[in-house]
Amino acid sequence: MIGYLDASFNQKHFLKSLTALLVDDHLLFRKGLAAAINDIRSEWTFIEASNGSEALAHAITGKFDIALVDVQMPVMGGIEFTRRLKALVPRVPVVILTQFDEQSLIVHFLEMGVNAFICKNSDPEELVEAMEAVMENGRYVNEAMMKALEGSCGAEISTRVRLDLSRRDKDIILLLRQGKNSKQIANLLGLSETSVESYRKDLLHKTQTKNVAELVSLAYRTGII
């Protein structure tokens, strides 16, 4: 389904009862988003969590119909939480809320099983429409997602951003973020400098970034670190 807004939006059939798990580390954003949605669908209720780790405790109960998930959060980011949630309760749809719209990341989220991808500056009406479409049809596709899907049709998997990084990959990114050089990283992790250089080149290839600065920026923005 391709999402759209029109004058008949509020007259469409809609879900009278829905509980959403809202996962975002900014309290004011969570409260504001819940209030904005309730202005449109007053019957809907929310369970709130400030990070992925906290949200997993709610996931065990399964007492929600849909998850709205931020990408960048402390403790556990949206990518890792979504991966674990889909493994735990694959039936629960996930809508990713983010400030970023990189097409390669959208493709990565979709391959993880995410059902919709909404930018945080979208109108509340679009988010509500996306949630209803996901609950009814399993997916909501907006313009950004269409472009990402079209762009990925002929792309080899090796040319896409990969965020399924190992624990060692993440450790190296964290040390790179701290400004450590290859020799220092090698000493800290018990590796050879050659191995560290190999990890670094492989990370740039996996994430399709040009240098360490871009790699660290991408890792931070997507909640890898």
GUGU-113425 format. One record per residue (C-alpha): residue number from 1; x, y, z; residue in three letters. Coordinates in nm, 4 decimals. Last residue first. Layout:
<recs>
> k; c1; c2; c3; r
> NUM; X; Y; Z; Ala
...
</recs>
This chain:
<recs>
> k; c1; c2; c3; r
> 225; 2.7267; 0.2441; 1.9311; Ile
> 224; 2.5203; 0.0662; 1.6654; Ile
> 223; 2.2392; 0.3157; 1.7275; Gly
> 222; 2.1887; 0.4180; 1.3649; Thr
> 221; 2.3196; 0.7695; 1.4066; Arg
> 220; 2.6224; 0.6625; 1.6097; Tyr
> 219; 2.7306; 0.3882; 1.3676; Ala
> 218; 2.6784; 0.6187; 1.0700; Leu
> 217; 2.8888; 0.8931; 1.2294; Ser
> 216; 3.1621; 0.6470; 1.3287; Val
> 215; 3.1833; 0.5114; 0.9740; Leu
> 214; 3.1725; 0.8577; 0.8172; Glu
> 213; 3.4623; 0.9724; 1.0355; Ala
> 212; 3.6525; 0.6478; 0.9729; Val
> 211; 3.6476; 0.6959; 0.5950; Asn
> 210; 3.4455; 0.6424; 0.2799; Lys
> 209; 3.1399; 0.4608; 0.4173; Thr
> 208; 2.9613; 0.1723; 0.2443; Gln
> 207; 2.8788; 0.0133; 0.5800; Thr
> 206; 3.0163; -0.3298; 0.4954; Lys
> 205; 3.3051; -0.1922; 0.2897; His
> 204; 3.4146; 0.0590; 0.5526; Leu
> 203; 3.3900; -0.2152; 0.8145; Leu
> 202; 3.6009; -0.4525; 0.6022; Asp
> 201; 3.8720; -0.1888; 0.5677; Lys
> 200; 3.8780; -0.1350; 0.9454; Arg
> 199; 3.8767; -0.5057; 1.0233; Tyr
> 198; 4.1735; -0.5602; 0.7897; Ser
> 197; 4.3598; -0.2703; 0.9493; Glu
> 196; 4.2937; -0.4244; 1.2902; Val
> 195; 4.4213; -0.7615; 1.1696; Ser
> 194; 4.7397; -0.6053; 1.0323; Thr
> 193; 4.7945; -0.4205; 1.3601; Glu
> 192; 4.7905; -0.7577; 1.5346; Ser
> 191; 4.5195; -0.8322; 1.7872; Leu
> 190; 4.5027; -0.8440; 2.1663; Gly
> 189; 4.2075; -0.6078; 2.1856; Leu
> 188; 4.3766; -0.3183; 2.3671; Leu
> 187; 4.7131; -0.3649; 2.1965; Asn
> 186; 4.5599; -0.3869; 1.8485; Ala
> 185; 4.3421; -0.0837; 1.9161; Ile
> 184; 4.6486; 0.1181; 2.0186; Gln
> 183; 4.8398; 0.0115; 1.7063; Lys
> 182; 4.5434; 0.0837; 1.4781; Ser
> 181; 4.4884; 0.4339; 1.6146; Asn
> 180; 4.2518; 0.5270; 1.8981; Lys
> 179; 4.0411; 0.8397; 1.8563; Gly
> 178; 3.7656; 0.7418; 2.0975; Gln
> 177; 3.5339; 0.6836; 1.8011; Arg
> 176; 3.7910; 0.4423; 1.6630; Leu
> 175; 3.7741; 0.2553; 1.9934; Leu
> 174; 3.3951; 0.2302; 1.9696; Leu
> 173; 3.4181; 0.1215; 1.6054; Ile
> 172; 3.6655; -0.1519; 1.7025; Ile
> 171; 3.4377; -0.2841; 1.9742; Asp
> 170; 3.1450; -0.2804; 1.7321; Lys
> 169; 3.3303; -0.4911; 1.4764; Asp
> 168; 3.4396; -0.7304; 1.7539; Arg
> 167; 3.0775; -0.7752; 1.8624; Arg
> 166; 2.9859; -0.8562; 1.5034; Ser
> 165; 2.8052; -0.6228; 1.2655; Leu
> 164; 2.4693; -0.6839; 1.1035; Asp
> 163; 2.4570; -0.3234; 0.9868; Leu
> 162; 2.5212; -0.3846; 0.6191; Arg
> 161; 2.4840; -0.0934; 0.3785; Val
> 160; 2.4151; -0.2164; 0.0317; Arg
> 159; 2.6655; -0.2710; -0.2484; Thr
> 158; 2.7423; -0.6308; -0.1488; Ser
> 157; 2.3725; -0.7219; -0.1737; Ile
> 156; 2.3879; -0.6429; -0.5448; Glu
> 155; 2.1585; -0.3641; -0.6544; Ala
> 154; 1.9044; -0.4085; -0.9313; Gly
> 153; 1.5933; -0.3695; -0.7205; Cys
> 152; 1.7585; -0.1613; -0.4504; Ser
> 151; 1.6901; 0.1801; -0.5997; Gly
> 150; 1.3231; 0.0993; -0.6498; Glu
> 149; 1.2932; -0.0171; -0.2897; Leu
> 148; 1.4663; 0.2915; -0.1538; Ala
> 147; 1.2613; 0.5235; -0.3723; Lys
> 146; 0.9399; 0.3536; -0.2621; Met
> 145; 1.0460; 0.3763; 0.1024; Met
> 144; 1.1011; 0.7511; 0.0784; Ala
> 143; 0.7681; 0.7982; -0.1022; Glu
> 142; 0.5635; 0.6098; 0.1567; Asn
> 141; 0.4999; 0.2368; 0.1892; Val
> 140; 0.2935; 0.1044; 0.4789; Tyr
> 139; 0.3115; -0.2683; 0.5449; Arg
> 138; 0.1243; -0.5589; 0.7009; Gly
> 137; -0.2100; -0.4882; 0.5371; Asn
> 136; -0.4480; -0.4053; 0.8206; Glu
> 135; -0.2173; -0.3398; 1.1167; Met
> 134; 0.0451; -0.1839; 0.8906; Val
> 133; -0.2135; 0.0347; 0.7186; Ala
> 132; -0.3494; 0.1502; 1.0544; Glu
> 131; -0.0031; 0.2385; 1.1829; Met
> 130; 0.0888; 0.4175; 0.8607; Ala
> 129; -0.2320; 0.6190; 0.8657; Glu
> 128; -0.1619; 0.7211; 1.2248; Val
> 127; 0.1929; 0.8182; 1.1301; Leu
> 126; 0.0678; 1.0159; 0.8317; Glu
> 125; -0.1858; 1.1997; 1.0465; Glu
> 124; 0.0860; 1.2885; 1.2973; Pro
> 123; 0.2572; 1.4847; 1.0165; Asp
> 122; 0.6121; 1.3748; 0.9401; Ser
> 121; 0.9111; 1.5426; 1.1076; Asn
> 120; 1.0063; 1.2212; 1.2861; Lys
> 119; 1.0567; 1.0385; 0.9572; Cys
> 118; 0.8451; 0.7247; 0.9163; Ile
> 117; 0.9608; 0.3746; 0.8113; Phe
> 116; 0.7059; 0.0980; 0.7956; Ala
> 115; 0.6793; -0.2799; 0.8424; Asn
> 114; 1.0295; -0.3672; 0.9637; Val
> 113; 1.1204; -0.7275; 0.8773; Gly
> 112; 1.4989; -0.7076; 0.9021; Met
> 111; 1.5178; -0.6798; 0.5223; Glu
> 110; 1.2924; -0.3761; 0.5520; Leu
> 109; 1.5320; -0.2146; 0.7985; Phe
> 108; 1.8277; -0.2725; 0.5648; His
> 107; 1.6369; -0.1281; 0.2698; Val
> 106; 1.5544; 0.1812; 0.4746; Ile
> 105; 1.9200; 0.2108; 0.5691; Leu
> 104; 2.0271; 0.2075; 0.2042; Ser
> 103; 1.7731; 0.4766; 0.1231; Gln
> 102; 1.9089; 0.7207; 0.3794; Glu
> 101; 1.6047; 0.8821; 0.5414; Asp
> 100; 1.7251; 0.9949; 0.8823; Phe
> 99; 1.5352; 1.1660; 1.1612; Gln
> 98; 1.3863; 0.8370; 1.2694; Thr
> 97; 1.0741; 0.6531; 1.3748; Leu
> 96; 1.0714; 0.2867; 1.2669; Ile
> 95; 0.7301; 0.1195; 1.2619; Val
> 94; 0.7385; -0.2410; 1.3806; Val
> 93; 0.4690; -0.5050; 1.3413; Pro
> 92; 0.4260; -0.7716; 1.6107; Val
> 91; 0.3900; -1.1207; 1.4600; Arg
> 90; 0.7641; -1.1881; 1.4876; Pro
> 89; 0.7446; -1.1985; 1.8694; Val
> 88; 1.0847; -1.2956; 2.0100; Leu
> 87; 1.2976; -1.2960; 1.6938; Ala
> 86; 1.1276; -0.9837; 1.5628; Lys
> 85; 1.1769; -0.8181; 1.9020; Leu
> 84; 1.5463; -0.9081; 1.9092; Arg
> 83; 1.6188; -0.7584; 1.5661; Arg
> 82; 1.4029; -0.4573; 1.6450; Thr
> 81; 1.5907; -0.3966; 1.9700; Phe
> 80; 1.9294; -0.4233; 1.7966; Glu
> 79; 1.8291; -0.1745; 1.5287; Ile
> 78; 1.6477; 0.0613; 1.7629; Gly
> 77; 1.9370; 0.1184; 1.9975; Gly
> 76; 2.0181; -0.0547; 2.3256; Met
> 75; 2.1798; 0.1184; 2.6233; Val
> 74; 2.1356; 0.4649; 2.4679; Pro
> 73; 1.8975; 0.5362; 2.1797; Met
> 72; 1.9290; 0.6161; 1.8067; Gln
> 71; 1.6762; 0.4368; 1.5887; Val
> 70; 1.3427; 0.5240; 1.7515; Asp
> 69; 1.0788; 0.2507; 1.7583; Val
> 68; 0.7021; 0.2516; 1.7318; Leu
> 67; 0.5892; -0.1026; 1.8184; Ala
> 66; 0.2493; -0.2530; 1.7350; Ile
> 65; -0.0245; -0.4556; 1.9027; Asp
> 64; 0.0799; -0.4472; 2.2675; Phe
> 63; 0.0514; -0.6853; 2.5607; Lys
> 62; 0.3222; -0.9257; 2.4418; Gly
> 61; 0.4410; -0.9787; 2.7977; Thr
> 60; 0.7968; -1.0550; 2.6855; Ile
> 59; 0.7978; -0.7455; 2.4671; Ala
> 58; 0.7451; -0.5276; 2.7743; His
> 57; 1.0793; -0.6358; 2.9182; Ala
> 56; 1.2296; -0.5869; 2.5722; Leu
> 55; 1.1291; -0.2204; 2.5854; Ala
> 54; 1.3682; -0.1484; 2.8719; Glu
> 53; 1.6571; -0.2898; 2.6725; Ser
> 52; 1.5503; -0.1038; 2.3604; Gly
> 51; 1.5486; 0.2371; 2.5234; Asn
> 50; 1.3228; 0.4891; 2.6996; Ser
> 49; 1.0097; 0.2716; 2.7096; Ala
> 48; 0.6431; 0.3700; 2.6923; Glu
> 47; 0.3246; 0.1631; 2.6718; Ile
> 46; 0.0590; 0.3537; 2.4825; Phe
> 45; -0.3186; 0.3566; 2.4421; Thr
> 44; -0.5500; 0.4222; 2.1475; Trp
> 43; -0.9067; 0.5325; 2.2092; Glu
> 42; -0.8414; 0.9002; 2.1349; Ser
> 41; -0.7376; 0.8354; 1.7751; Arg
> 40; -0.6657; 1.1756; 1.6194; Ile
> 39; -0.5861; 1.3863; 1.9252; Asp
> 38; -0.4567; 1.0631; 2.0768; Asn
> 37; -0.1860; 1.0526; 1.8091; Ile
> 36; -0.0669; 1.4029; 1.8993; Ala
> 35; -0.0720; 1.3193; 2.2711; Ala
> 34; 0.1337; 1.0038; 2.2200; Ala
> 33; 0.3804; 1.1959; 2.0078; Leu
> 32; 0.4143; 1.4737; 2.2636; Gly
> 31; 0.4631; 1.2337; 2.5527; Lys
> 30; 0.7262; 1.0338; 2.3650; Arg
> 29; 0.9007; 1.3464; 2.2365; Phe
> 28; 0.9066; 1.5018; 2.5831; Leu
> 27; 1.0546; 1.1853; 2.7324; Leu
> 26; 1.3371; 1.1553; 2.4802; His
> 25; 1.4825; 0.8026; 2.4830; Asp
> 24; 1.2275; 0.6608; 2.2399; Asp
> 23; 1.0305; 0.3341; 2.2345; Val
> 22; 0.6518; 0.3603; 2.2047; Leu
> 21; 0.4777; 0.0236; 2.2447; Leu
> 20; 0.1366; 0.0743; 2.0890; Ala
> 19; -0.2002; -0.0484; 2.2126; Thr
> 18; -0.4896; -0.0397; 1.9667; Leu
> 17; -0.8680; -0.0275; 1.9930; Ser
> 16; -1.0992; 0.1609; 1.7605; Lys
> 15; -0.8978; 0.0758; 1.4511; Leu
> 14; -0.9983; 0.2979; 1.1639; Phe
> 13; -1.2452; 0.3137; 0.8811; His
> 12; -1.1905; 0.6314; 0.6868; Lys
> 11; -1.3738; 0.9538; 0.7746; Gln
> 10; -1.0684; 1.1133; 0.9377; Asn
> 9; -0.8647; 1.0753; 0.6186; Phe
> 8; -1.1371; 1.1971; 0.3809; Ser
> 7; -0.9565; 1.5202; 0.2971; Ala
> 6; -0.6535; 1.3335; 0.1673; Asp
> 5; -0.3227; 1.1911; 0.2819; Leu
> 4; -0.1357; 0.9187; 0.0994; Tyr
> 3; 0.0401; 0.5940; 0.1783; Gly
> 2; 0.1297; 0.3460; -0.0905; Ile
> 1; 0.0000; 0.0000; 0.0000; Met
</recs>
